[in-house]
Amino acid sequence: MASCTKTNKQGKYIPKDAPLVMHVNMGSLSSKLPWDEIKQSQFFKDSYSDTAIPSFVKKLLDNPENSGIDIKGELIIFGMKDSSGAYSCIQGDIKDAAKFSAFTNEAISGGIKSEDGELKYVTKSPIAAGWNKEKFIYIIDMPDFKSYDYARESKAAPRDINALSKSIFALKESNSLAKDEKFTELMKKEGDVHFWMNGESLYSDMPSMGGMMMPNLTKMYADTRTTATINFEKGKIVVDAKYYASKELSKIYKKYEGNGINEDMIKRIPAKDIPVLFAINYKPEAIKEIIELTGFGEMLNMGMAFVGFSVDDFIKANKGDAVFAITDIKETVHTYPSFDSTTTTTTYTTSEPDILFATSIADKDAFKLIINGVKKLGQKKRNE
């Protein structure tokens, strides 16, 4: 029983190295925003009245259940980048297989159809669809993301999206997110939307920046994961996020764990209306170790020497408390004459907040070096 709790059904058709995944609880969302209410919106009415909309889309707008999709089930969207470029995948539950088959064949009109046991497929580049009685998978190829092979002076080979669709259905559990304990933990949390980011996969696919690439950057993102659960509650959006750091970063975080935010700094904010507030407590020494971990320390100090201070000066200057706040958003009405008349005027409203940043000082002389350096940098940019 213990091993079962570490698996999940949502990750069955998601590659374990998928960099970005979004899981949508459509049943939960539809209970908070029924389709009948959506149909009353002006945006819906404008879209529905568009004569260019295909008939199958009209059917979907009339009632999403016309698609055969279980609108109270789960919807999963993920993106992948591989040797052939990139693709996105949309998958979900089927309520009526006959309706779904008719809907998909109309949506992908003229596509190549095939069957493999209980699985049915239809393909028309750049889209492929595969489904059985319970599950559907749409694959969307994104050729604009295809990489260029400079060594061979040729573009990556075109993708066989039908074969890709079949491979997703045939995905082994060991190669999927079904056995990922962190993903399982995320799926257990109640939420309208779940978000998953595999930092290791995402950042390793980014093109190199040549000489600017940090020598040991992989130590920063190895095994990193970010998860988030999103709930829509009575006009509020509540987000519960969690970050899994790399092994090397975790050691630094543990070694230099903060002592809790400075509440006195928050209480001293001279404002009543504070829509955005960010407070942090950190050990400045941790910054130096993180920089050394990346192997970027020498280059950074060379750049900072231009403005007159070093990493050591920054660490010496700060205690490790910082507060950032956006406060007291003020609206200003602007009036100006209309272009076509001298008697009428046009007005528009702008919003401007007060922005506050505060940090605790450990050494005043070192802090002055930083302030003077920032001023010098600002002056240089103005002169440019």
GUFI-545128 format. One record per residue: y, x, z of N, C-alpha, C in turn. Coordinates in steps of 0.2 Angstrom, whole numbers, plus 5000, padded with zeros to 4 digits. Layout:
# GUFI-545128
YXZYXZYXZ ...
This chain:
# GUFI-545128
499450045000500050005000500650045000 500650105003501250145004501450174997 500950184992501150214986501450154982 501250094983501550044979502250034980 502450044986503150034987503650084984 503350134981503750184978503850174971 503550124968503550104961503950044960 504150034954504549974952504349954945 504449884944504249854937504849864932 505449874934506049874930506049934926 505749994928505750054925505150074920 504750024919504150024915504250054908 504850024905504950044898505650084898 505750124903506350164903506150234903 506250284899506050354899506350384906 505950424909506150454915506850494915 506950524909507550564908508150524905 508150464905508650424903509350434907 509850464903510450484907510850424910 510850364907511250304909510850244908 510750204914510450144914510850094918 510850034915511149974918510649914919 510549894925510149834926510549774928 510449714925510849654926510449604928 510549574934510249514937510549454934 510349424928510649374925510549304929 510049304933509949244937510549234942 510649294945511149294951511849284947 512049314942512649314938512749234936 512249204933512349134931512449084936 512249104942512349054948513049064950 513349124949514049124951514549104945 514349114939514749094933514349054928 514248994929513748954925514048954917 513648954913513848954906514348894904 514248834907514648784905515448804907 515448844912516148864914516448914909 515948954907516149004902516448974895 516048914894516248884887516948844888 517248844894517848814894518448864894 518248924893518748974893519048974886 519748994885520049004879519749054874 519549104877519149164873518549134870 518149094874517549064871517749014865 518248974866518448924861518648954855 519049014856519249044850518749084846 518249104850517649144847517249094843 517149034846516648984843516948954837 517648944837517948914831518048964825 517849024826517849074820517349054815 517549044809517049024804516649074801 516849134803516449194801515749214805 515749174811515149184815514549164812 513949204812513349174809513049124813 512649084810512349024813511949044819 511549094819511149114825511549134831 512249154830512649174835512949104838 513049054834513248994836512748954840 512148964838511648934843511548964849 511749034849511749074856512349044860 512849034857513449014861513448944863 513048904859512948834862512548834868 512048874868511548874874511148944873 511248994878510949054877510149044877 509848994880509148984880508848964873 509348954868509048944861508849014858 508949064862508749134859507949144861 507749104866507049114869507049164875 507649194876507749244882507749204888 507449234893507449204900508149224903 508649174903509349194905509349194912 508849184916508849194923508449254925 508249294920507849354921508249414922 507949474920508249534920508449564914 509049594913509249624907509349704909 509049744904509149814906509349854899 509849894900510149924895510150004896 509950044892509950114893510150154887 510450214888510550254882510150324882 510050344876509650414876509950454871 509950524872510150564867509550614866 509350624860508750674859508850714852 508350744850508450794844508650754838 508550694837508750654831509450624832 509750634838510450604839510450564845 510650494845510650454851510450384849 510250344854510150274853510250234859 510350174859510350124865509750074864 509550054870509050004871509249944875 509049884873509149824877508549794877 508349774884507649744885507749694890 507349644890507349584895506749544894 506749494898506149444898506249384893 505649364891505649304886505349244890 505649194889505449124891505049084886 505249094880504949054874504849104869 504249124868504149174862504249154855 504149084854504249054848504949054846 505349034851506049034850506349104849 506149144853506349214852506149244845 505549234843505349254836505849234831 505949164831506349134826507149164826 507349174832508049194833508149264831 507649314832507649384830507549384823 507149354820507049354813507649334809 508049284812508649264809509149314810 509149344816509749394817509649454813 508949474812508849534808508549514801 508949474798508649444792508549494786 507949494783507749544778507449604781 507349604787506949664790506249664789 505949724789505249734788504849714794 504349674793504049644799503349674799 503049684805502449714807502149684813 501449694814501149674820500649724823 500549724829500149774832499849744838 499249704837498949664843499449604844 499649604851500149554853500849564852 500949634850501649654849501849634842 502449614841502749604834503449644834 503549664827504149704826504449684820 505149694820505549684814506049734814 506149774808506649824808507049824802 507649834803508149844798508749884800 508749954798509150004801509949974801 510249984807510050034812509749994818 509449934817509149894823508449884822 508049894827507349874827507249834833 506749784833506649734838505849734839 505649734845504949734847504849684852 504249644852504149594858503449564858 503249544864502649514865502849444869 502349414872502549344875502949354881 503049414884503449414890504049464890 504049514885504549564885504849574878 505449584878505749604871506149674872 506149714867506549774866506949774860 507549784860507949804854508149874855 508149914849508349974848508949984843 509450014845510050024841510150094840 510050114834510150184832510950204831 511150254833511850274833511950344829 511950334823511950394818512550444819 513150414822513750454823513650504828 513150494832512950544838512450604835 512250594829511750644827512150714827 511750764830512050834830511950874824 512350924823512350964817511951024818 511451044814511151104815511451164811 511851204814512251254811511851304808 511251324812510851374809510551364803 510351294801510051274795510551244790 511151234793511651194789511451134786 511151094791510851024789510950984795 511050914793511050864799510350854801 510250824807509650804810509350754806 508650754806508250704802508350634804 508350584799508450514801507950494806 508150444810507650424815507250364812 506550364814506150304813506150264819 506650214818506750164824506150124825 505750104820505150064821504650104826 504550164824504150204828504350214835 505050224836505350224842505250164846 505350104843505150044847504450044850 503950064845503250064847503150114853 503550164853503450214858503650194865 504250154865504450124871503950084874 503650034870503149994873502550034875 502350094872501750134874501950184879 502550184882502750234887502250234893 502050294895501650304900502050304907 501750274912502050264918502350334921 501950384920502150454922502850474919 502950454913503550474909504050424909 504050374914504550324914504850324921 505350274922505650274929505250234934 504750204932504350164936504050194942 503950264942503750294948504250334951 504950334949505450364952505650334958 505550374964505750344971506450324971 506950364969507650344969507850284965 507550274959507650214955507350154959 506750164962506450114965506850084971 507150134975507650114980508150074978 508450094972509050064969508849994967 508249984964508049914962507849864968 507749894974507649854980508249824983 508849854981509449834984509649764980 509849714984510149654981510849664978 510849644971511449654968511449614961 512049604959512149574952512049624947 512249684948512149744943511949804946 511549844944511349904946511449954941 511750014943511950074938511550134941 511250174936510950234937511150284932 511350344935511550404931511150464933 510750494928510450554928510850614926 511250644931511750694930511450754926 510850764928510450824925510350814917 510150754915510050734908510750734905 511150704908511850684905512250754903 512250794908512650854907512250914903 511650914903511250964899511350944892 511450884890511550864883512250884880 512650894885513350904882513450974879 513850974873513851044870514151094874 513951154873514251214876514951224874 515351244879516051264878516151334877 515651374875515751444874515851484880 516351524879516551564885516851534891 517051464890517251434896516751404900 516151404898515551374901515451414908 515351384913515251414920514551444919 514451504921513751534921513251504924 513351474930512751444934512951374935 513151334930513351264930512751224931 512151244929511551204930511351194937 511551244941511451234949511851184952 512351164948512751104951512451034949 512151034943511950964941511150954941 510751014943510051004943509850954948 509450904946509150844950509750804953 510350804950510850754953510750684950 510850634954510750564952511350524956 511550474952512050434955511850364954 511850324959511650254959512150214962 512250144959512750104962512450034961 512649994966512449914966513149884966 513149834962513849794961513749724962 514149694967514049624968514749594967 514749534964515349494963515449444968 515849444973515849404979516549374980 516649304978517249264979517949304977 517949324971518549364969518549434970 518049464974518049534975517449564971 517549624970516949664967516749714972 516149714975515949754980515449804977 515549874978515149924975514849964981 514249974980513850024985513550074981 513850134982513650194978513350244982 512950284979512550344982512450394977 512550454980512550514976512050564978 511550584974511050634976511250704973 511450744977511650814975511050854973 511250914970510750964968510550994975 509951034974509751074980510251124983 510551154978511051214980511651184983 511851124980512451094983512351064990 511751034990511551004997511551055002 511351115001511351165006512051175008 512551175004513251195005513551135009 513351075007513651015010513451005017 512751025018512451025025512851075030 512951135027513251195030513951175032 514351145028515051135029515151055030 514751025033514850945034515450935038 515850885035516450865038516450835045 516950825048516950795055517250725055 517350695050517550625050518250625048 518550565044519250565042519750565047 520350585046520850585051521250525051 521050475056521350415056522050415057 522350465061523050465062523450475056 523150515051523550515045523550455041 523050415042523050345038523550295042 523550305048524050255052524750275051 524950335049525550355048525850345040 525450315036525650295030526250245030 526850255027527350215028527350155023 526850115024526850055019526449995023 526549935020526149885023525649865018 525749865011525349845006525049905003 524349915004524049975002523349954998 523449944991522849924987522349974986 522550034986522150094985522250144991 521650164994521650214999521050264999 521150324998520650374998520750425004 520250435008520350485013519750535014 519850595015519250645015519350695021 518850715023518850775028518250825025 518450885024518050935022518151005025 517751045024517851115026518051155020 518651185021518951215015518451275013 518151305017517651365016517151345011 516951275011516451255006516651254999 517351254998517551254991517451324988 517551374992517351444990516651454988 516251424992515451434991515251394984 515551344983515451304977515651344971 516251374971516551414966516051474965 515851504970515451564969514751544966 514551474968513851454965513951444958 514451424955514551414948514651484944 514851534948514951604945515651604941 516051554943516751554940517251584944 517151614950517651634955518051684952 517851734949518251794946518751764941 518451724936518951694931519451654934 519251614939519751564942520351604946 520151654950520651694953521051734948 520851754943521251784937521751734935 521551674934522051624932522551604937 522351604944522751584949523251634951 523051694949523551754951524151744947 524151714941524751694937525351654941 525051614946525551574949525651594957 525251654958525451684964525051674971 524451634970524051634976523251634973 522851634978522151644977521751584980 521051584979520651534982520651544989 520651614992520651624999521351595002 521851604998522551575001522451495002 522151464997522051394997521651375003 521151415004520651395010521051405017 521451465017521851475023522351425024 522651395019523151355020522951285023 522351265021522151195022521651185028 521751135032521351115038520751075035 520851035030520250995027520350925028 520950905029521050825029521550815024 521350755020521850735014521750665014 522350635012522450565011522750545004 522550505000522850484994522950404994 523550384993523650304993524150284988 523950224985524450194981524650134985 525350124986525650074990526150034987 526349984990526949944988527049934981 526649904977526749894970527349844969 527849874966528449834965528549814957 528749754956528849724950529549724948 529749744942530449744940530449714933 530949664933531049624927531649654923 531449674917531949704912532149654907 532749654906533049604901533449644895 533349624889533749654884533849604878 534349614874534549564869534049564864 533949504861533449494855533649534849 533249554845533449584839533849534834 533649474834533849424829534449384831 534649394837535149354840535549384846 536249374846536649404851536649354857 536449294857536549244862535849244867 535349264864534649254868534449324870 534049324875533749384878533049384878 532749444879532049444880531849484886 531449464890531249494896530549514896 530449574900529749594901529749624908 529149624911529049644918528549704919 528749754922528349814924528249824931 527649854932527449864939527449934941 527749954946527750024948527550034955 527050074957526850084964527150144967 527150154973527250214977526650254977 526650314976526050354976526150414982 525650414986525750464992525150504992 525250574993524650614995524850665001 524450665005524550705011523950745013 524150805016523550855018523750885024 523250905028523450945034523451015033 523951055036524051125035523851165041 523451215039523251265044523651325045 523951345039524351405039524951395035 525551395038526151375034526351425029 526251495030526451545025525951535019 525351525020524851515014525051455010 525251405014525351335011525951345006 526451385009527051395005526951434998 526451474998526251514992525951464987 525551414990525351364985525851314982 526351294987526851254984527251294979 527451354980527851394976527451404969 526851414970526351414964526351354959 526351294963526351234959527051224956 527551244959528251234956528351284950 528051344951528051384945527751364939 527151334940526751304935527051244932 527451204936527751144933528351164929 528751224931529251244928529051274921 528451304921528251334914528051274909 527851224912527651164907528251134905 528751134909529451104907529751144901 529651214902529951254897529651254890 528951234891528651234884528851164881 
